[in-house]
Amino acid sequence: MEKTDITIIGAGVVGLAIAAELSQKFENITILEKHKTFGQETSSRNSEVIHSGIYYPEGSLKAALCVEGAEYLYKICGQFSIPHKKTGKLIVASEQSEIKALEALLEKGQKNGVKDLMILQKNDVSKIEPHTLSAAALYSPNTGIIDSHSLMKFFSDSASDNGVLFAFNSEVHRIDKKKNGFVVGIKQEDYYFESKVVINCAGLYSDYIAGLSGIDIGKNDYRLKFCKGSYFSYSKPSPVRMLIYPVPHEELVGLGVHATLDLANRLRFGPDAEYVEAIDYKVESGKKESFYKGASKIISGLDIDSFLPDMAGVRPKLQGPGEKTRDFVIREESGNGLPGLINLIGIESPGLTASPAIAKMVSGMISALMN
């Protein structure tokens, strides 16, 4: 039976970032991906925003890794010419009653270590974004956008150049604990190999992969829920230059229908948040009116006929409808009798932003295991 030292399951942005990071320190690394290439699910179906770290509870992994990850991303993008733009973001209070929520977000962001946040009054908002409808807004100058495919290709190329073996069309269907590691089984070839360490970065299916290893995902509260988010594009020229967000719902099911730009300055609205039983990427054209109404609360002069169904993505959430928001799970499973297994579960937003920081965190875990 063939052997490897480290196996990464899942070649989304987090798995790729981990592969690139580990390849600088370790050898004999394999990354398994069930699709024919990398980044085919959540990593390529999102807003492509570099978040600053405002929204997440103080002391959470989401907060710390988002702030750290954003800093890393801007350095990587500058050093390796990855397409990106620091657009800035406005979180707008459309009514006076929402200004207290803005002040709370400002305080939360500052506690999380987000720099240069400020609250702008209505007149100041109008000067920089005249089409924005607001009583006031929280300005985040360090929020930006990135070409996520280019970022993933950079991580993939870095890992490949350092000797990481990529196995596409390779769906894991068995993980058996052995004395000094694991036996991993690939469904397509009915092929098995040994690995000292297994890192579960399987995104939407990370709870399933954890279950294959023998972990009780119910007892450990690892069971994921699928939350679909649809987007509508705007066919007319964008009336805004920044990303424009409403004040978010208290439980962060989603950040509300917001306005994001791509690197070609095309405007898109979304995502909404809809829990679903099965993965489905169809955008319902009947949602146009609700998207228009939501967007019209934060931006004036929009044309409903210019809203076009765009794309959808599915987020892997640990919390269900109406439940309190949950943090990332990034856990080495010695406590479950599985030393050498690292589970990453519920890596939703801000996972793209946090990816290089998550990679460094996991690298530290691997170093501790290998010593």
C-alpha atoms as a printed R data frame, in Angstrom:
    type eleno elety resid chain resno       x      y       z
1   ATOM     1    CA   MET     A     1   0.000  0.000   0.000
2   ATOM     2    CA   GLU     A     2   1.348  3.420  -0.960
3   ATOM     3    CA   LYS     A     3   2.040  5.939   1.777
4   ATOM     4    CA   THR     A     4   1.986  9.718   2.115
5   ATOM     5    CA   ASP     A     5   2.583 11.993   5.086
6   ATOM     6    CA   ILE     A     6  -0.247 14.521   4.711
7   ATOM     7    CA   THR     A     7  -3.560 14.216   2.863
8   ATOM     8    CA   ILE     A     8  -5.816 17.219   2.282
9   ATOM     9    CA   ILE     A     9  -9.401 16.427   1.299
10  ATOM    10    CA   GLY     A    10 -10.949 19.215  -0.764
11  ATOM    11    CA   ALA     A    11  -9.379 21.651  -3.225
12  ATOM    12    CA   GLY     A    12 -11.423 24.747  -2.505
13  ATOM    13    CA   VAL     A    13  -9.663 27.956  -1.549
14  ATOM    14    CA   VAL     A    14  -8.999 26.776   2.033
15  ATOM    15    CA   GLY     A    15  -7.630 23.373   1.010
16  ATOM    16    CA   LEU     A    16  -5.435 25.012  -1.623
17  ATOM    17    CA   ALA     A    17  -4.153 27.658   0.804
18  ATOM    18    CA   ILE     A    18  -3.276 24.910   3.284
19  ATOM    19    CA   ALA     A    19  -1.506 22.888   0.570
20  ATOM    20    CA   ALA     A    20   0.539 25.930  -0.477
21  ATOM    21    CA   GLU     A    21   1.450 26.787   3.120
22  ATOM    22    CA   LEU     A    22   2.347 23.239   4.181
23  ATOM    23    CA   SER     A    23   4.423 22.653   1.050
24  ATOM    24    CA   GLN     A    24   6.904 25.258   2.281
25  ATOM    25    CA   LYS     A    25   7.714 23.123   5.352
26  ATOM    26    CA   PHE     A    26   6.709 19.521   4.649
27  ATOM    27    CA   GLU     A    27   7.039 16.900   1.920
28  ATOM    28    CA   ASN     A    28   4.823 14.022   0.740
29  ATOM    29    CA   ILE     A    29   1.563 15.984   0.579
30  ATOM    30    CA   THR     A    30  -1.457 14.824  -1.437
31  ATOM    31    CA   ILE     A    31  -4.624 16.831  -2.095
32  ATOM    32    CA   LEU     A    32  -7.784 14.956  -3.118
33  ATOM    33    CA   GLU     A    33 -10.657 16.605  -4.985
34  ATOM    34    CA   LYS     A    34 -13.786 14.863  -6.248
35  ATOM    35    CA   HIS     A    35 -14.289 17.329  -9.130
36  ATOM    36    CA   LYS     A    36 -12.162 17.540 -12.276
37  ATOM    37    CA   THR     A    37 -10.447 20.719 -11.099
38  ATOM    38    CA   PHE     A    38 -10.182 22.985  -8.045
39  ATOM    39    CA   GLY     A    39 -12.712 25.427  -6.590
40  ATOM    40    CA   GLN     A    40 -15.933 24.108  -8.102
41  ATOM    41    CA   GLU     A    41 -18.319 24.729  -5.204
42  ATOM    42    CA   THR     A    42 -18.489 27.402  -2.483
43  ATOM    43    CA   SER     A    43 -15.102 28.923  -3.378
44  ATOM    44    CA   SER     A    44 -16.270 29.959  -6.841
45  ATOM    45    CA   ARG     A    45 -19.854 30.908  -5.957
46  ATOM    46    CA   ASN     A    46 -19.562 33.877  -3.614
47  ATOM    47    CA   SER     A    47 -19.188 37.651  -3.559
48  ATOM    48    CA   GLU     A    48 -15.355 37.560  -3.843
49  ATOM    49    CA   VAL     A    49 -15.061 40.143  -1.077
50  ATOM    50    CA   ILE     A    50 -11.994 40.700   1.073
51  ATOM    51    CA   HIS     A    51 -13.771 41.337   4.370
52  ATOM    52    CA   SER     A    52 -12.210 43.476   7.085
53  ATOM    53    CA   GLY     A    53 -13.607 41.551  10.094
54  ATOM    54    CA   ILE     A    54 -16.355 43.806  11.424
55  ATOM    55    CA   TYR     A    55 -19.230 41.400  11.935
56  ATOM    56    CA   TYR     A    56 -17.883 38.505  13.969
57  ATOM    57    CA   PRO     A    57 -17.940 38.020  17.759
58  ATOM    58    CA   GLU     A    58 -14.862 39.219  19.630
59  ATOM    59    CA   GLY     A    59 -12.489 36.335  20.331
60  ATOM    60    CA   SER     A    60 -13.967 34.107  17.619
61  ATOM    61    CA   LEU     A    61 -11.889 32.340  14.988
62  ATOM    62    CA   LYS     A    62 -13.942 34.118  12.336
63  ATOM    63    CA   ALA     A    63 -12.908 37.524  13.702
64  ATOM    64    CA   ALA     A    64  -9.232 36.767  14.289
65  ATOM    65    CA   LEU     A    65  -8.650 34.823  11.073
66  ATOM    66    CA   CYS     A    66 -10.563 37.341   8.943
67  ATOM    67    CA   VAL     A    67  -8.508 40.299  10.172
68  ATOM    68    CA   GLU     A    68  -5.248 38.360   9.834
69  ATOM    69    CA   GLY     A    69  -6.266 36.832   6.507
70  ATOM    70    CA   ALA     A    70  -7.181 40.173   4.930
71  ATOM    71    CA   GLU     A    71  -3.725 41.505   5.748
72  ATOM    72    CA   TYR     A    72  -2.089 38.421   4.218
73  ATOM    73    CA   LEU     A    73  -4.305 38.587   1.122
74  ATOM    74    CA   TYR     A    74  -3.420 42.175   0.304
75  ATOM    75    CA   LYS     A    75   0.287 41.322   0.674
76  ATOM    76    CA   ILE     A    76  -0.053 38.238  -1.541
77  ATOM    77    CA   CYS     A    77  -2.048 40.147  -4.153
78  ATOM    78    CA   GLY     A    78   0.479 42.964  -4.293
79  ATOM    79    CA   GLN     A    79   3.514 40.692  -4.380
80  ATOM    80    CA   PHE     A    80   2.194 38.234  -6.976
81  ATOM    81    CA   SER     A    81  -0.062 40.510  -9.073
82  ATOM    82    CA   ILE     A    82  -3.322 38.755  -8.201
83  ATOM    83    CA   PRO     A    83  -6.210 40.908  -9.508
84  ATOM    84    CA   HIS     A    84  -7.881 42.754  -6.650
85  ATOM    85    CA   LYS     A    85  -9.138 46.204  -5.673
86  ATOM    86    CA   LYS     A    86  -9.500 47.941  -2.330
87  ATOM    87    CA   THR     A    87 -12.937 49.409  -2.997
88  ATOM    88    CA   GLY     A    88 -14.000 50.311   0.520
89  ATOM    89    CA   LYS     A    89 -17.421 49.497   1.919
90  ATOM    90    CA   LEU     A    90 -20.354 51.389   3.403
91  ATOM    91    CA   ILE     A    91 -22.733 49.689   5.827
92  ATOM    92    CA   VAL     A    92 -25.727 51.973   5.658
93  ATOM    93    CA   ALA     A    93 -28.357 52.742   8.257
94  ATOM    94    CA   SER     A    94 -31.372 53.503   6.107
95  ATOM    95    CA   GLU     A    95 -33.277 54.842   9.140
96  ATOM    96    CA   GLN     A    96 -32.309 56.755  12.297
97  ATOM    97    CA   SER     A    97 -33.333 53.710  14.340
98  ATOM    98    CA   GLU     A    98 -30.440 51.707  12.833
99  ATOM    99    CA   ILE     A    99 -27.684 54.125  13.842
100 ATOM   100    CA   LYS     A   100 -27.241 52.436  17.237
101 ATOM   101    CA   ALA     A   101 -26.603 49.178  15.385
102 ATOM   102    CA   LEU     A   102 -23.921 50.961  13.333
103 ATOM   103    CA   GLU     A   103 -22.274 52.196  16.520
104 ATOM   104    CA   ALA     A   104 -22.313 48.652  17.910
105 ATOM   105    CA   LEU     A   105 -20.707 47.368  14.698
106 ATOM   106    CA   LEU     A   106 -18.037 50.069  14.938
107 ATOM   107    CA   GLU     A   107 -17.227 48.997  18.489
108 ATOM   108    CA   LYS     A   108 -17.204 45.306  17.541
109 ATOM   109    CA   GLY     A   109 -14.934 45.932  14.561
110 ATOM   110    CA   GLN     A   110 -12.489 47.968  16.635
111 ATOM   111    CA   LYS     A   111 -12.359 45.240  19.296
112 ATOM   112    CA   ASN     A   112 -11.610 42.740  16.523
113 ATOM   113    CA   GLY     A   113  -8.635 44.841  15.422
114 ATOM   114    CA   VAL     A   114 -10.151 46.324  12.258
115 ATOM   115    CA   LYS     A   115  -8.389 49.594  11.439
116 ATOM   116    CA   ASP     A   116  -9.647 52.928  10.104
117 ATOM   117    CA   LEU     A   117 -13.366 52.355  10.667
118 ATOM   118    CA   MET     A   118 -15.490 55.471  10.976
119 ATOM   119    CA   ILE     A   119 -19.134 56.488  11.063
120 ATOM   120    CA   LEU     A   120 -20.114 59.007   8.397
121 ATOM   121    CA   GLN     A   121 -23.132 61.256   8.684
122 ATOM   122    CA   LYS     A   122 -25.670 61.553   5.868
123 ATOM   123    CA   ASN     A   123 -24.035 64.570   4.191
124 ATOM   124    CA   ASP     A   124 -20.605 62.925   4.178
125 ATOM   125    CA   VAL     A   125 -22.036 59.713   2.723
126 ATOM   126    CA   SER     A   126 -23.729 61.725  -0.035
127 ATOM   127    CA   LYS     A   127 -20.418 63.333  -0.996
128 ATOM   128    CA   ILE     A   128 -18.665 60.024  -1.651
129 ATOM   129    CA   GLU     A   129 -21.641 57.908  -2.795
130 ATOM   130    CA   PRO     A   130 -24.453 60.257  -3.885
131 ATOM   131    CA   HIS     A   131 -26.804 57.412  -4.879
132 ATOM   132    CA   THR     A   132 -26.654 55.756  -1.460
133 ATOM   133    CA   LEU     A   133 -29.749 56.082   0.738
134 ATOM   134    CA   SER     A   134 -28.704 56.450   4.351
135 ATOM   135    CA   ALA     A   135 -29.215 58.268   7.611
136 ATOM   136    CA   ALA     A   136 -25.563 57.422   8.365
137 ATOM   137    CA   ALA     A   137 -23.043 54.755   7.376
138 ATOM   138    CA   LEU     A   138 -20.120 52.810   8.777
139 ATOM   139    CA   TYR     A   139 -17.169 53.242   6.415
140 ATOM   140    CA   SER     A   140 -14.653 50.410   6.076
141 ATOM   141    CA   PRO     A   141 -11.846 51.623   3.772
142 ATOM   142    CA   ASN     A   142  -9.938 48.323   3.849
143 ATOM   143    CA   THR     A   143 -12.702 46.136   2.403
144 ATOM   144    CA   GLY     A   144 -12.030 45.019  -1.163
145 ATOM   145    CA   ILE     A   145 -12.680 42.514  -3.926
146 ATOM   146    CA   ILE     A   146 -10.508 39.787  -5.416
147 ATOM   147    CA   ASP     A   147 -10.484 37.454  -8.393
148 ATOM   148    CA   SER     A   148 -10.993 34.241  -6.423
149 ATOM   149    CA   HIS     A   149 -10.050 31.993  -9.361
150 ATOM   150    CA   SER     A   150  -6.696 33.774  -9.726
151 ATOM   151    CA   LEU     A   151  -6.104 33.421  -5.987
152 ATOM   152    CA   MET     A   152  -6.892 29.699  -6.097
153 ATOM   153    CA   LYS     A   153  -4.642 29.227  -9.132
154 ATOM   154    CA   PHE     A   154  -1.837 30.990  -7.271
155 ATOM   155    CA   PHE     A   155  -2.219 28.647  -4.280
156 ATOM   156    CA   SER     A   156  -2.499 25.626  -6.598
157 ATOM   157    CA   ASP     A   157   0.590 26.571  -8.612
158 ATOM   158    CA   SER     A   158   2.579 27.303  -5.442
159 ATOM   159    CA   ALA     A   159   1.679 23.900  -4.014
160 ATOM   160    CA   SER     A   160   2.420 22.082  -7.292
161 ATOM   161    CA   ASP     A   161   5.782 23.826  -7.663
162 ATOM   162    CA   ASN     A   162   6.681 22.589  -4.180
163 ATOM   163    CA   GLY     A   163   5.813 18.982  -5.007
164 ATOM   164    CA   VAL     A   164   2.233 18.590  -3.775
165 ATOM   165    CA   LEU     A   165   0.454 15.762  -5.627
166 ATOM   166    CA   PHE     A   166  -3.010 16.719  -6.921
167 ATOM   167    CA   ALA     A   167  -5.538 13.912  -7.444
168 ATOM   168    CA   PHE     A   168  -8.704 15.180  -9.135
169 ATOM   169    CA   ASN     A   169 -11.794 13.031  -9.797
170 ATOM   170    CA   SER     A   170 -10.959 11.404  -6.464
171 ATOM   171    CA   GLU     A   171 -13.890 11.129  -4.065
172 ATOM   172    CA   VAL     A   172 -13.085  9.834  -0.576
173 ATOM   173    CA   HIS     A   173 -15.396  7.084   0.648
174 ATOM   174    CA   ARG     A   174 -13.423  5.542   3.524
175 ATOM   175    CA   ILE     A   175 -11.170  6.775   6.310
176 ATOM   176    CA   ASP     A   176  -9.981  4.048   8.681
177 ATOM   177    CA   LYS     A   177  -7.840  4.782  11.742
178 ATOM   178    CA   LYS     A   178  -4.677  2.702  11.957
179 ATOM   179    CA   LYS     A   179  -1.869  2.623  14.511
180 ATOM   180    CA   ASN     A   180   0.258  5.338  12.900
181 ATOM   181    CA   GLY     A   181  -2.266  7.237  10.831
182 ATOM   182    CA   PHE     A   182  -5.136  6.458   8.489
183 ATOM   183    CA   VAL     A   183  -6.070  4.377   5.482
184 ATOM   184    CA   VAL     A   184  -7.904  6.555   2.955
185 ATOM   185    CA   GLY     A   185 -10.099  5.009   0.257
186 ATOM   186    CA   ILE     A   186 -10.889  6.590  -3.124
187 ATOM   187    CA   LYS     A   187 -14.299  5.701  -4.531
188 ATOM   188    CA   GLN     A   188 -13.615  5.973  -8.280
189 ATOM   189    CA   GLU     A   189 -10.632  3.601  -8.412
190 ATOM   190    CA   ASP     A   190 -11.398  1.559  -5.307
191 ATOM   191    CA   TYR     A   191  -7.882  2.621  -4.335
192 ATOM   192    CA   TYR     A   192  -6.457  2.789  -0.803
193 ATOM   193    CA   PHE     A   193  -3.359  4.428   0.642
194 ATOM   194    CA   GLU     A   194  -1.914  5.286   4.054
195 ATOM   195    CA   SER     A   195  -1.514  8.815   5.412
196 ATOM   196    CA   LYS     A   196  -0.037  9.963   8.722
197 ATOM   197    CA   VAL     A   197  -2.221 13.082   8.778
198 ATOM   198    CA   VAL     A   198  -5.616 13.802   7.200
199 ATOM   199    CA   ILE     A   199  -6.933 17.363   6.859
200 ATOM   200    CA   ASN     A   200 -10.652 17.603   6.124
201 ATOM   201    CA   CYS     A   201 -11.361 20.687   3.972
202 ATOM   202    CA   ALA     A   202 -14.360 19.209   2.186
203 ATOM   203    CA   GLY     A   203 -16.575 22.294   2.489
204 ATOM   204    CA   LEU     A   204 -20.225 21.366   1.976
205 ATOM   205    CA   TYR     A   205 -19.385 17.732   2.723
206 ATOM   206    CA   SER     A   206 -16.939 18.213   5.587
207 ATOM   207    CA   ASP     A   207 -19.410 16.784   8.106
208 ATOM   208    CA   TYR     A   208 -19.767 13.666   5.935
209 ATOM   209    CA   ILE     A   209 -15.974 13.264   5.746
210 ATOM   210    CA   ALA     A   210 -15.727 13.693   9.525
211 ATOM   211    CA   GLY     A   211 -18.343 10.964   9.883
212 ATOM   212    CA   LEU     A   212 -16.336  8.595   7.659
213 ATOM   213    CA   SER     A   213 -13.498  8.785  10.167
214 ATOM   214    CA   GLY     A   214 -15.774  7.480  12.915
215 ATOM   215    CA   ILE     A   215 -16.650 10.784  14.571
216 ATOM   216    CA   ASP     A   216 -20.229 11.113  15.806
217 ATOM   217    CA   ILE     A   217 -21.179 14.321  13.972
218 ATOM   218    CA   GLY     A   218 -24.398 14.668  15.961
219 ATOM   219    CA   LYS     A   219 -22.688 14.396  19.345
220 ATOM   220    CA   ASN     A   220 -19.905 16.770  18.258
221 ATOM   221    CA   ASP     A   221 -22.389 19.226  16.720
222 ATOM   222    CA   TYR     A   222 -20.701 19.013  13.320
223 ATOM   223    CA   ARG     A   223 -23.824 18.510  11.191
224 ATOM   224    CA   LEU     A   224 -24.019 21.059   8.391
225 ATOM   225    CA   LYS     A   225 -27.033 22.814   6.924
226 ATOM   226    CA   PHE     A   226 -27.080 24.046   3.326
227 ATOM   227    CA   CYS     A   227 -27.880 27.747   2.972
228 ATOM   228    CA   LYS     A   228 -28.412 28.887  -0.609
229 ATOM   229    CA   GLY     A   229 -27.666 32.416  -1.697
230 ATOM   230    CA   SER     A   230 -28.858 33.789  -5.037
231 ATOM   231    CA   TYR     A   231 -27.502 36.815  -6.896
232 ATOM   232    CA   PHE     A   232 -28.963 39.201  -9.451
233 ATOM   233    CA   SER     A   233 -26.716 41.206 -11.756
234 ATOM   234    CA   TYR     A   234 -27.507 44.778 -12.786
235 ATOM   235    CA   SER     A   235 -27.272 45.381 -16.527
236 ATOM   236    CA   LYS     A   236 -26.900 49.169 -16.395
237 ATOM   237    CA   PRO     A   237 -23.672 50.947 -15.375
238 ATOM   238    CA   SER     A   238 -23.137 50.835 -11.627
239 ATOM   239    CA   PRO     A   239 -24.312 53.969  -9.786
240 ATOM   240    CA   VAL     A   240 -21.887 53.192  -6.912
241 ATOM   241    CA   ARG     A   241 -18.114 52.786  -6.645
242 ATOM   242    CA   MET     A   242 -17.987 51.042  -3.262
243 ATOM   243    CA   LEU     A   243 -19.579 47.947  -1.816
244 ATOM   244    CA   ILE     A   244 -22.872 48.935  -0.175
245 ATOM   245    CA   TYR     A   245 -24.355 46.793   2.608
246 ATOM   246    CA   PRO     A   246 -27.413 47.173   4.825
247 ATOM   247    CA   VAL     A   247 -27.179 46.841   8.602
248 ATOM   248    CA   PRO     A   248 -27.022 43.048   9.100
249 ATOM   249    CA   HIS     A   249 -29.542 40.856  10.872
250 ATOM   250    CA   GLU     A   250 -28.556 40.206  14.490
251 ATOM   251    CA   GLU     A   251 -27.992 36.464  13.962
252 ATOM   252    CA   LEU     A   252 -25.963 36.858  10.746
253 ATOM   253    CA   VAL     A   253 -27.946 34.347   8.693
254 ATOM   254    CA   GLY     A   254 -26.638 36.468   5.852
255 ATOM   255    CA   LEU     A   255 -25.478 40.045   5.521
256 ATOM   256    CA   GLY     A   256 -28.657 41.091   3.740
257 ATOM   257    CA   VAL     A   257 -29.043 41.807   0.031
258 ATOM   258    CA   HIS     A   258 -26.047 44.006  -0.644
259 ATOM   259    CA   ALA     A   259 -24.325 45.600  -3.616
260 ATOM   260    CA   THR     A   260 -20.972 44.229  -4.694
261 ATOM   261    CA   LEU     A   261 -18.785 44.975  -7.681
262 ATOM   262    CA   ASP     A   262 -16.507 42.748  -9.698
263 ATOM   263    CA   LEU     A   263 -13.153 43.828 -11.102
264 ATOM   264    CA   ALA     A   264 -14.833 44.936 -14.352
265 ATOM   265    CA   ASN     A   265 -17.019 47.272 -12.238
266 ATOM   266    CA   ARG     A   266 -20.168 45.234 -12.902
267 ATOM   267    CA   LEU     A   267 -22.764 45.562 -10.145
268 ATOM   268    CA   ARG     A   268 -24.389 42.547  -8.523
269 ATOM   269    CA   PHE     A   269 -26.922 42.239  -5.708
270 ATOM   270    CA   GLY     A   270 -27.081 39.399  -3.217
271 ATOM   271    CA   PRO     A   271 -26.849 36.931  -1.812
272 ATOM   272    CA   ASP     A   272 -30.099 36.241  -0.034
273 ATOM   273    CA   ALA     A   273 -30.275 33.356   2.461
274 ATOM   274    CA   GLU     A   274 -32.490 30.313   1.964
275 ATOM   275    CA   TYR     A   275 -31.990 27.024   3.783
276 ATOM   276    CA   VAL     A   276 -32.349 24.085   1.385
277 ATOM   277    CA   GLU     A   277 -32.302 20.302   1.705
278 ATOM   278    CA   ALA     A   278 -30.288 19.676  -1.458
279 ATOM   279    CA   ILE     A   279 -27.712 21.640  -3.420
280 ATOM   280    CA   ASP     A   280 -29.324 23.563  -6.261
281 ATOM   281    CA   TYR     A   281 -27.757 26.458  -8.161
282 ATOM   282    CA   LYS     A   282 -30.823 27.683 -10.045
283 ATOM   283    CA   VAL     A   283 -31.720 31.349  -9.534
284 ATOM   284    CA   GLU     A   284 -35.476 31.871  -9.398
285 ATOM   285    CA   SER     A   285 -36.456 34.751 -11.690
286 ATOM   286    CA   GLY     A   286 -39.475 35.360  -9.439
287 ATOM   287    CA   LYS     A   287 -37.130 36.761  -6.786
288 ATOM   288    CA   LYS     A   288 -36.449 39.841  -8.920
289 ATOM   289    CA   GLU     A   289 -38.956 42.064  -7.116
290 ATOM   290    CA   SER     A   290 -37.702 41.207  -3.620
291 ATOM   291    CA   PHE     A   291 -34.102 41.858  -4.719
292 ATOM   292    CA   TYR     A   292 -35.150 45.158  -6.257
293 ATOM   293    CA   LYS     A   293 -36.992 46.183  -3.079
294 ATOM   294    CA   GLY     A   294 -34.055 45.207  -0.863
295 ATOM   295    CA   ALA     A   295 -31.517 46.986  -3.059
296 ATOM   296    CA   SER     A   296 -33.727 50.086  -3.354
297 ATOM   297    CA   LYS     A   297 -33.521 50.559   0.421
298 ATOM   298    CA   ILE     A   298 -29.801 51.319   0.117
299 ATOM   299    CA   ILE     A   299 -29.354 52.694  -3.439
300 ATOM   300    CA   SER     A   300 -31.583 55.212  -5.234
301 ATOM   301    CA   GLY     A   301 -32.683 55.298  -8.857
302 ATOM   302    CA   LEU     A   302 -32.442 51.580  -9.636
303 ATOM   303    CA   ASP     A   303 -34.316 50.126 -12.610
304 ATOM   304    CA   ILE     A   304 -36.176 46.883 -11.868
305 ATOM   305    CA   ASP     A   305 -35.917 45.757 -15.505
306 ATOM   306    CA   SER     A   306 -32.114 45.828 -15.245
307 ATOM   307    CA   PHE     A   307 -32.091 43.111 -12.555
308 ATOM   308    CA   LEU     A   308 -31.120 39.801 -14.183
309 ATOM   309    CA   PRO     A   309 -30.780 36.345 -12.548
310 ATOM   310    CA   ASP     A   310 -27.039 35.767 -12.160
311 ATOM   311    CA   MET     A   311 -25.760 32.848 -10.081
312 ATOM   312    CA   ALA     A   312 -26.252 31.046  -6.784
313 ATOM   313    CA   GLY     A   313 -23.954 29.533  -4.199
314 ATOM   314    CA   VAL     A   314 -24.475 27.316  -1.166
315 ATOM   315    CA   ARG     A   315 -22.860 28.002   2.214
316 ATOM   316    CA   PRO     A   316 -22.039 25.238   4.710
317 ATOM   317    CA   LYS     A   317 -23.597 26.526   7.936
318 ATOM   318    CA   LEU     A   318 -23.376 24.899  11.347
319 ATOM   319    CA   GLN     A   319 -26.403 26.835  12.597
320 ATOM   320    CA   GLY     A   320 -29.914 26.222  11.330
321 ATOM   321    CA   PRO     A   321 -32.705 28.760  10.719
322 ATOM   322    CA   GLY     A   322 -33.207 31.034  13.724
323 ATOM   323    CA   GLU     A   323 -30.225 29.614  15.614
324 ATOM   324    CA   LYS     A   324 -27.338 31.630  16.998
325 ATOM   325    CA   THR     A   325 -24.417 32.061  14.614
326 ATOM   326    CA   ARG     A   326 -21.622 29.502  15.017
327 ATOM   327    CA   ASP     A   327 -17.874 29.867  14.727
328 ATOM   328    CA   PHE     A   328 -15.567 27.943  12.415
329 ATOM   329    CA   VAL     A   329 -14.612 24.468  13.613
330 ATOM   330    CA   ILE     A   330 -10.855 23.965  13.113
331 ATOM   331    CA   ARG     A   331  -9.960 21.073  15.363
332 ATOM   332    CA   GLU     A   332  -7.293 18.406  15.741
333 ATOM   333    CA   GLU     A   333  -9.231 15.329  16.829
334 ATOM   334    CA   SER     A   334  -7.022 13.704  19.476
335 ATOM   335    CA   GLY     A   335  -9.892 14.353  21.881
336 ATOM   336    CA   ASN     A   336 -12.048 12.055  19.763
337 ATOM   337    CA   GLY     A   337  -9.374  9.356  19.695
338 ATOM   338    CA   LEU     A   338  -8.195 10.326  16.211
339 ATOM   339    CA   PRO     A   339  -4.781 12.001  16.529
340 ATOM   340    CA   GLY     A   340  -3.629 13.245  13.152
341 ATOM   341    CA   LEU     A   341  -7.107 14.140  11.874
342 ATOM   342    CA   ILE     A   342  -7.810 17.857  11.515
343 ATOM   343    CA   ASN     A   343 -11.400 18.847  10.745
344 ATOM   344    CA   LEU     A   344 -12.371 22.183   9.211
345 ATOM   345    CA   ILE     A   345 -16.168 22.397   9.330
346 ATOM   346    CA   GLY     A   346 -18.574 25.274   8.734
347 ATOM   347    CA   ILE     A   347 -16.025 27.306   6.781
348 ATOM   348    CA   GLU     A   348 -18.469 29.797   5.298
349 ATOM   349    CA   SER     A   349 -17.902 33.558   5.032
350 ATOM   350    CA   PRO     A   350 -15.315 34.956   5.774
351 ATOM   351    CA   GLY     A   351 -13.555 31.751   4.654
352 ATOM   352    CA   LEU     A   352 -12.158 33.229   1.429
353 ATOM   353    CA   THR     A   353 -10.646 36.189   3.282
354 ATOM   354    CA   ALA     A   354  -9.436 34.012   6.142
355 ATOM   355    CA   SER     A   355  -7.933 31.281   3.937
356 ATOM   356    CA   PRO     A   356  -4.229 32.231   4.250
357 ATOM   357    CA   ALA     A   357  -4.601 32.720   8.014
358 ATOM   358    CA   ILE     A   358  -6.425 29.381   8.358
359 ATOM   359    CA   ALA     A   359  -3.537 27.798   6.444
360 ATOM   360    CA   LYS     A   360  -0.987 29.188   8.896
361 ATOM   361    CA   MET     A   361  -3.083 27.987  11.843
362 ATOM   362    CA   VAL     A   362  -3.293 24.464  10.411
363 ATOM   363    CA   SER     A   363   0.436 24.507   9.647
364 ATOM   364    CA   GLY     A   364   1.063 25.179  13.336
365 ATOM   365    CA   MET     A   365  -1.124 22.198  14.253
366 ATOM   366    CA   ILE     A   366   0.802 19.962  11.829
367 ATOM   367    CA   SER     A   367   4.144 21.121  13.230
368 ATOM   368    CA   ALA     A   368   2.967 20.173  16.726
369 ATOM   369    CA   LEU     A   369   1.849 16.742  15.472
370 ATOM   370    CA   MET     A   370   5.057 16.026  13.585
371 ATOM   371    CA   ASN     A   371   7.348 16.931  16.497
